[in-house]
């Protein structure tokens, strides 16, 4: 079963999300008040908060794709096994039920 990725609000409620949010906020305050460089703070905040979340969502999407491909492969394998077990329609012998329906059609 595929993993359901967290929303941004849910990610902030986790321990890792709370730590990254706190560090991002401290870096932003530091860059604004002490260093005086707004762009530096914005870049670091984006790298610390948005970067890991985007990576997390990307890996969750790749996991879902791999899970879907595996389910498709399993379904095709089951169909191939059924086809080899029962043979094709032209190879199998005609069943009595098929003959009855043909007789009914003639009437």
Long-range contacts (C-beta under 8 A, 24 or more apart in sequence): 1-67, 2-63, 2-64, 2-67, 2-68, 3-60, 3-63, 3-64, 5-56, 5-57, 5-60, 5-61, 6-56, 8-53, 11-53, 11-56, 16-52, 20-48, 20-49, 20-52, 21-49, 23-48, 24-48, 24-49
